[in-house]
Amino acid sequence: MSDTTATPAAPLDEVMLAMDVVDTLRHRQDLVDRELDEDAREKQLIAKLRDIYHQQGIEVPDSVLKEGVEALKESRFVYTPPKPGFGTTLARLYVTRDRWGRWVFSVLLALVIGLGGYYLGYKPFQASQAEQARLELAEGMPRQMDALYQTIFDETKVQQAVNEAEEFRNRGKAAAAEGNRTGAQSAIDNLTKLRDTLRQEYTLKIVNRQGVQSGFWTFPEINTEATNYYVVVEALDPDGKALSLPILNEENGQTETVDIWGVRVPESVYNAVAADKQDDGIIERNVVGIKQYGFLDVDYVIPVLGGAVTRW
């Protein structure tokens, strides 16, 4: 058996009494201030404490009262707040997490959703769009130009169309190589327009119906001493349907898409048309020209002077 004898632990009731003594002393600070200033008066303080508990009907041993006084001196059973610091701040945040936790969680959730949508949704979509645009410029649009050029080459009956198509294609491919989408699209539009022009078939006829002039004359603004004569025409496809075509107005230099317009003709032709109509109200020789498949221009069957107007 060991020679050293362990000091028995104080009974729980004595510990509780000592804590109560300390609590009494803390609430009766006047006793502490007066009595503990001098060690000689400790016995008097213990006596007064004994009297206080005796009046409450509680008998407290002097050893317990003395233990309480010593505990107060040593700050036992007294809570000392921790010093401010990072650890203290974290502990207080943890304790008050019910107050700020939901708000922080909502903010974090919104942030995660926002960042997730941006990096997992928008960024890949943006990259995909950029890649599609790059591939379209590098491959799709040049391939479309080649296809249009080949169609024009196969369908045209005039070298002029091939020359124009080749020029459009070369300019368009150069623009695509430079990343100029507008220039590339312009070339495709011009090639498409050229192809459609080649495919058009119609007969240019003088308009001869109630309420519409068949011809007219004007004084040009730049030369009021001259007179320009026009016959009013329309383009009819093989089914007799009137087509709307882009016509350059020689008076203002603007191109308009119209279904009837005036073609400038010599005065002799104008007079012949007028006489034809005055004969019986019908213009028998009403064909001005024919546009055939594979050609760019109208093949005129009467003399024309190469000008047109869209308004009169």
C-alpha positions, 0 to 999 in steps of 0.5 A: 500500500502506498505511503501517500494518502490522498486528500479526500474530496470535499462533500458536495453539500459543503461545496455548494454551501461554499459557493453560496457563501461566495455568492452572499459575499458578492451581493453584500459587497459592503461587508467585503469592502469593510472586512477584507481590507484587514486580515485581522478582521476575518474572524469578525466577518465569518461571525457576521456570515454565521449570523446571516445564515443563522437568521435564515435557519441555516447552520453553516460550519465555520470551516465552510464559511472560511472556505467561502471567504478564501474562495472569494479571495481566490476568485473561485466560483466567479465567472471571468469573461474571456479576453477579446480575440479571434477564438472568442469571436468565433465562439460568440458567432457559434452561440448566436448562429440562430440569429444570423445563420439563416440569413448567411445561408440564404446569401451563400445559397444565392451566391452558389446558385448565381455562380453555378449558373454563370460558370456552368450555364452562361459561360459554356453557352457563351463559349458555344455561341462563340465557337459556332460563330467562328465555325460559321465564318471559317466553314459555313459561310465560305461553303455557302458561297461556293454552293451559290457560285456553283449554282450560278455557274451551272445555270447562267447563259452569260459570262457576265453572271460568272464574272460577277459571282466570282468577284462576290465569292472572292470578296466574301471569303476574304471578309470571312477570313478576316472575321468580318461577318458583315462583309461575308453576309453581304457577299452571300446576299449578292450571290443569292440575288444574282442567282434569283435574277438568273432564274426569273422569267417574265414578259415586260408589257405596257400597262393597258387597263382602266385607271392606269396611264399607259405612258407619259412625258416629263421635263427633266429638272436638269434640262427643262428644254428637253422632254422625256417620254415613258411607257408604263410597264409591268413584269408578268411571269409565265402564269400572268402574275405581276412581279415586283422588281427593284428599279433604279429611278433615274430622277433621284438615283434611288432604287425602289421595289415596284410592280409598275414603272416607266421605261424611257423610250424615244418620242417615236415609240411613245407616239406609236404606242399612243396611236395604237391605243387611240385606235380602239382603246387596246394596245396590240403591240404591248410587249416591251421586252422578254426576260429569259431563264439564265439571263441577267437582262431583259431582251427588249423588242422595241427601242428604249433609252435605258432610263426608268422612273418609279414615280410620276 
